[in-house]
Amino acid sequence: MSKIVQQATEQLREAILNAAGRAVAAGELPAEPIPAFTLEIPADRSHGDWSANIALVSARPLRLAPRKIAELITKHLILDGTFFDRFEIAGPGFLNFFFSPRFYVEVLKDITALGDQYGRSDYGKNKKVMVEFVSANPTGPMHMGNARGGALGDCLSAVLDAAGYQVWREFYVNDAGNQIEKFGASLSARYLQLFLGEEAVEFPEDGYQGEDIRDNAKVYAEAFGDKLVKADEETRRQKLVEYVLPRNIERMQSDLKKYRIEYDQWFLESTLHQNGELEETLKLLTERGMTYEKDGALWYRATEFGAEKDEVLVRQNGNPTYFAADIAYHRNKIEKRGYDLCIDVWGADHHGHVARLKGALDAVGLSGKQLDVVLMQLVKLTRDGEVVRMSKRTGKAIQLADLLDEVPVDAARFLFNMREPNSQMEFDLDLAVQQDAQNPVYYVQYANARIFSILRTLEADGIKPRACTDAELALLNAPEEIELIRHLSSFTGEIVQAAKDYDPARINRYVVTLATLFHKFYNACRVRGEEESLAAARLCLCAAVSTVIRNVLSMFKISAPESM
């Protein structure tokens, strides 16, 4: 919450406890400890700006009816010197409180003073948090799930940063293990087919069937000819993978950069194989009695940590499994690099892996509580109300690169972050390119542009924003002005809650509501032509709204045009 909101809640809690203390001193309430009580914002703001349930939670220990407790506390309640000027008792004994005009004045002064820092807090106490997201298989192009995961992971990282955490963004590249072997076999077969014909070379039954495999084999052949045709299979696969894999990774980096996502590190799984950390992790599990051998494979006793079945760590052929590398990787994050918390953004189809990995962290002597997984549902693309699976440009399955060719990056980042991660999502391609109020990002950007239009119009009249006195800011008492300032005051608290819930979409909803409240204010309250002091105060409010809109859009790497 903002500094002003925090001060207000601290003042209110102290005023309520002091009133209860005075009631006890007067012999009107029994001298029993007051239980912990909550202060919260009522769903219906006509019932007050804050509500306290002290009377309800105190009924049993004080052996009095809640309503009676509420009456005795309010009898001794002093709000002088606080940001509240009145209260009422509601229902069975809720205490509802209303902000004084001074509160709204101080909120605007706070926003003006803090500018682009408004909304930030130290809630996270600078704890080290790693957010690992997208981490798409480098054997093929990125798809729509990666588009949603990219927006979600990047926006979640931004929210955590604003909430006072030390955030690190990471992409985990699976450049080792079974999928790379399959990748090499697929490339080898397609390469040989180019020179020997498809009938002469059998394609692996479990190989990657995508057109990108054909394309990559062809690119290699065009560059180096048939030099690998007579090479042994292992050499051919190795050479093809060494050439194609970095190209795939480079393309992923380029696509994500276009999507305005840049990572602090692209961590290669092969690092864990080469530096001995994977072997070290397997040895540690064995020393702790967490492994056994069966059918020539090394198994992990996953059932001892709540899993339904044990897991293979090393296959019969001596190759470690993806799960083994995953344990080593998360051990690297927590033990080797010292992250207090690791947040992974995964597709919902990986839900069964969450408990297994958390249990494995316990098994190696760390804590599964240091890993949180955000599960993300699939995306359904639609156009004209119909589901779309193919790109108009290529006629193939839509990839992230295709989407960004068709839809503005601002719209993609905003719309993919409009829903909670665990909710199904429909991405409307028509809506994403609309330039009207139906498109949420356009609607928000237009509110900011409208403010700059007001500033330009007034500047032409010789009127510029200026510092306002408290008395001038107190002139902002129309219902639309009060509602708007109250919403501005909640920005920092919304960021903290979004960080707690791992739900950056909360901030999208917040800023859409802010735009709505601004448009409502714009239609009800003139700036031009009003008495100078009121016009200056309203200009200050407009500037505060623009500050918060720009802070949200900047946080999520979305542009904030000054004219549209």
N, C-alpha and C positions, 0 to 999 in steps of 0.2 A: 504494500500500500504506500501511497505517497507520504512524505514527511508530515503533511498537514492532517491526512486521515489517521496516520499513526498517532500523532499528538492528540487528536480528537478522541480516539478509542482509549488511550491511556488516561486522559482527563476524565472520561465518562466512567471507566472502571473505578478510578480513585474516588470520584464523587459518590458513586453508589455504595462503595465499601465504607466511606466516611459517614454516609447517612445511616447505614445499618449500625455502625459503631455508636452513633449518637442515640439511635433508638434503644440500643442495649443499655447505654449509660443512663437513659431516662427511665429504665425499668420496663419499657414497653415490649422489648423483644428479649427472649431468654439468652443468657450468655453462653451460647453454643457456637462452635466453629461454623462459619459460613462455607458451604460446599463450593466447589469450583462451578462457575456459571459461564455461559457464553454470551458474547455480544455478536449480533449478526444483522445483516441488512434484510429487512422484510421483503418478501416477494412483491408486495403491493406497497409502493413508497408513500401512498396516502396514509399508511399506518405509521409512518415515521421514517427517519433516516437510519436509525439503529434501534435494535430491540434487545432487551436483556431478560433472561429467564430466571433471574436470581430468586424470585418469589416462588416459582414452581419447584426448583431443585431444593429449596430450603424448607419446604412444607413438612417433610418427615422429621428431620432433626430438630426443627423448632416447634413441632407439634401444633402448627397453626395452619389455617386455610391460606392458600397462596394469595388470594385477593386481600386478606387482612394484612399479610406480610408486606404486600405491595403498598398498601395504604400507609403503613407505619414507616416504611423506608422513604416514601415520597414526602411524607410529613416533614422529614428532616433533610430533604435533598436541597443542596445549594449548587446552582449551576453557574454562579458568578465566576468570571475568569475562564470559562470553558468555551468551546465552539458550539454550545447548545443553549437554546433560550427557552424551551418549553418541553413538557412531557405529558403523557397521558397513560392511564392504566387501561389495558384492553383484555377482553375475554376473561379467562380464569385468573389472570394476574401478570400478564406480560407488561413490561415497562417499555413504552415506546418514546423515543427522543427525537427532537427536531433540531436541525442545524440553525444556528443564528446567521444573520447576514454577514457577520465577520468571517465565517468559514469560507463563504464563496469568494470573498475578497482575497483571502490568504491563498486559496487555490490558484487563482489567476496570477498572483504575485509569484508564487512558487514556480509555475510553468514558465513565466517570463524570465525568471532568474536562472532556471536550469536549462532552458532551451533544449538542445538535442540530447541532453543527459536526463531529461524528465522521463520517468518510467523505470529507470535503472535503480537497483537496490543492492544491498549487501546480504540478502537473504541466504545465498549459497555459501557465504563465508569463505569464498575462494577455494572451495574443495575442487580437486582435480577430477574432471569427468571426461571420459572418452565416449563419443557417439560414433558408432560404426554403422554405416548405412550404405545402401545400394549393394556393394560387394557382389556385383553380378558376375556370373561365370564368364571368364575372359575368352572362352572358346566360341562365343557367338555374340551377335549384337544385343543391345539393351531393348527391353520391351516396355509395355505400359505400366507394369508393376514397378519397374525401376523408375519410371517418371513420377509415380506417386511417392515411392520410397525416397526418391531424391528430394522432392519438395518437403516431405514430412521430416526427414532427418536433418536437412539444412535449417529449416525453420525451427525445429526443436532445439538445435544447437544455438541458434540466435536467441531464443527465449531463455535458455539456461544461462547464456552469457549475460543477458540483461538482468537476470535474477541474481547475479553475483557469483556464478561458478566460473572456474577456469576450464574452458572447454577446448577439446581437441577433436577434430573431425578426421575420421580414418576410413579408408577403403581397403578391404582385405581381399587380395588377389589370390585366387586358388590356382596357382601356377605349378602345382605338383599333384601327385596322386593319380587315382583312376581316371578322372575326367581328362587329364592331360594325355594319358596313354590312349584313351579312346579318341581324343582329338588328333593325335599323331597318326593313329591307324586310319582315321577318316580322311585326313589330308593325303596320306600315302596312296590310298586307293584312288582318290579323285585325280591325283597327279599322274599315276600310272595309266588311268583310263584315258587321259588326254593323248597319250602316245600309243597305247596298245589297243584302245577301244573298250567300251563299257562291257561288251560281251566277254572279253578276255580277262577282265579283272573283277573278281567278286568283291562287292562292298560289304564291310563288316555288318553282321546282323544287328548289333547294338550301336552302330556308328551314328555320328551326327549327320542328319539328312539335309540340313539347311543349305540354301543356295550360297550362303557366305563361304561354306567349305569349298564348293566348286570355284567360286570367285578367287579365293585365296590361293588355291592350287594353281589356278590359271595365271595369277600375278607372279607366282614364283617361277612357273614355267617360262613366262615371257621374259623374265629377268635372267634366268640361268639355263634355260633350255632343258635338254634331256639328260643332263649330267648325273641325275640321281636314279635314272631308270635301272642301271646295272648295279647300283649300290646295294649292299645288304639291307634288309628291312629295318633293322634297328637304326642304322646310320641315316637312312632316308627319312624315317620318322623324326629323328633328332634334329636333322637339318631343317626340315619343314617347320617344326615347332619353334625352333630358334629364330626362324625368319618371320613366321606369321604371328606368333604370340605377342611380341612387342608391338607389331602393327595394330593388332586388335586392342591392346591396352592403350596405345596412343590415340586410337579412334574414340575409345571410351572417355579418355581424358578430354579430348576435344569436344565431344558431344556434351559432357557434363559442364565444361567450361562455358559453352554456349548457353547452357541452362543456369549459368551463374553459380555453379557449385565448384568450389576449389577446396581440396583437402589439405590438411596439414601433412598427411603422409599416405602414400599408397604402399601398404605393407604386403610384401610377398610371402606367401606360405612357404616357398622354397627356402627362405631364410631360416626357418625353424628346423628344416632338414639339414642345412649346411652348417649352422652354428652349434648343433648338438642339443638344442633345447627340447626337441621332440624326443630324442633318445633319453635325455635327462628326465623328462616328465614320465615316460614309460617306466624307467628305472625307479623313480620315486613311488609310483603307484604300486609297483611290485614289492618294494621294500616295506610299504605300509600294508601289505597283505591284501591288496585290492585287485590282484590279477590271478589268473590261472591259465594253464595250457589245456587245450582240448582240440582234437582233430587237426593238430599241426598249427593251430592259430592261438594267438594270445588274446584272452578275454578279460574284460573289466566286470567286476562284481556290482553291476548297476542296481541289482535288486536290493542290495543292502542299503541303498539310498532312495528306496521308494519306487524305482522303475519296475515295469512289468516284466522285463527280461534283461539278461546280461547282454553286453555289447562287445563285438569284436574290435580289438585295438590294432592287431597286426594280422593280416591274412596269411593263409598257408604259403603264398608265394613270397612272403617276407615284406610285402608292401604295407605300410601303416594306412589305416582307414582315415577318412575325412574327420571322423569323430575324434580320433587320437590327436590329429593336428589341431583340431578345435580346442581341445583341452590345453594343449601346449600354448596355443595362441592366447587364450584367456589368462593362463598363468603368466605369460609374458606381459600382458597388459597390467595385471594387478601386482604381481610380485616383482617382476623385473623393472617395470617402468613406473610403478607406484601410483596408479590411478585409484582414487577412493571409490569410484563408481564407474562401471562400464554399462552403457546402454546400447543394445543392439536393436536395429530395426529390421524385422524379418517378415516375410510373407506368412499369412495365417496357416498355410500348409505345413509350416515348420513347428506348429504348436507342440507336437509330441517331443520335440528335441529340447524344449526349455527345461523341464524338470531334470532330464538326463544330464544336461550340461551343468546346471546348478549343483546337482548331486556330485558330479565329478570334481567340481571346485572344492567342495567339502572333503572329498576323498583325497585330494592332494594337499590338504592342510590349510586351504584358504577358506573363504566363506562364500557360499552361493548367494548370500544377500548382497554381495558386491556386484552382482550382475542383474540387470533388469532388461527384459525383452519386451519391446513394443511390437505387437502383432498387427499386421496391416492386411485388410481385406483387398480383394481384387478390384480392378477398375473395369467398368463397362463403357466403351466408347459408343456414342450415339450421334447420328446426324438425321435430321428430319424425323426424329422419333424412332429411327431404326438402328439396331445394333450394327456397328461398323467393325469389320475385322481386317479389311484390306486397305492398303494405301492407294489413294487415287494416283499418286505419282509413280509408284513402282508395281502396283498390282499384287504386292506381297503383304505378308503380315505387317501391321504397323509397328514401327520401331520408334524409339525416342527421337532419333534424328528426323524421321518423317513428321512426327508431331510438331517439332519445333520449326519445321519448314512451313507448316500450315497454320500454326497458332502463335500469336505473340507470346514471348517469354513471360511478360508481366501476367498475362491471363493464365498461362499454364501454371506458374508458381502459385498464384493466388487461388485458382480454382481447385488445384490438387490439395490445397491445405484448407479447404472449406469444411471438411467433415472429420470427425474423430477417426483415428486410425482403424479402430475395430469395426467401423461401419462400412457396409457395402457402398460403393461409390459409382455414380454415373457421371461421366464427363461428356458434356454436350458440346460438340465441335462447333455447332452453329452459334451457341451462346458465347463461346470463347472469343469469337471475332466480332460480335455485335458491339456497336458503339452507342449504347443507350443505357438507361437505368436498369434494364434487366440483367446486364452484365455486372456482377458485384465489384470487380476491380475498376471498371470504367466509372461506376457510380461513386466509388470512394475517390478516385483520382479527380473526378469532376467537381466534387465538393472542395477539394484543395484548389483547383483551377478557378473556381467561382470566387474563392476568397481573394486570390491574386487579381481577379478582374475587379473586385470591389476596391482593392488598394490602388489599382491603376486609374480607375474612374475618379476616385477622390483626389489622387495626386494631381490629376489634370485640373481639379478645382482648387489646387493649392493646399490640400489637406493631407497631412502625413501622420502616421501613427506616432504617438508620443507617450511618455510615462504618465500614468494617471494617479491621482491621489486616492486614498482609501475611500474618501467620501464619494468620489466620482465612480469608482468601481461598485460601490454600494447601490448606485442607481440601477444596476442590472438586477431587477427584481421581477421582471415579467416571467410567467410560468415557463415559457420556452427557454429563457435565459438560465433560470434556476436549474431546469432539467439538464441542460447542456453542460453547465459547469459541474453539476453533481456527477455526470458521466465522465467528464475529464478527470475528476478527482480519483476515480476508481482505476485508472490506467495501470499504475504500479502494482496494485493488488491483483489485477487481472493477469499480469505477467507472472507474478509469483504463483498464482493458482495454476496457470498453464504449465509452469515448470514442475509443480508438484504432481500434476496429473499426466504429464508427458502429452499434453494436448495443445499444440500451437494453434490449432484451428480456433481455439477460444479467442485468440487475438484477432483473427479475421472477423469473427462474429462481432467482437467489440467495436472494430473500426467501421464496419458496415452500419452498426447502430449509431455510431458517432456521426457518420455522414447523414443518416436519416434525421437525427436531431438537429444537425446544422441546417439542412434544407428546411426543416420545420421552423427554425429560428429565422432563417432568411426570409421566409414568406410572411412571418408575423411581425418582425422587428426591423424597421428601416435604419440604415446608418446615415445615408445621404439626406440632408434636409432637416435632421434633428438638431436640437439645441447642442452647442459645441461640446459640453461636458459629457452628455449622454452619447453623442457620436464617438467621442474619443474612447469611452469605456467599451462601446460595442466593437470598435476597431481592435481594442485590446483582446476582447473575447474571440474575435475572428482570428487574430494572430495566434492565440492559444490553441484553437482548434486546428489550424494549419500545422502548428508545431507537432501536435500529437499525431495527426495523420501522417506527416512526413517521417516522424520517428518510427511508426509502425511499418510504413512502406520501405524505409531505408533498412530497418532491421531484417526484413524479408527480401531484400535486394530487388525491390520493385520500384520503378520510376515514379516520380511525383511531378508531372508536368505542371507548369504555371499557366498554361493556356491550352484549351482543347477545342 
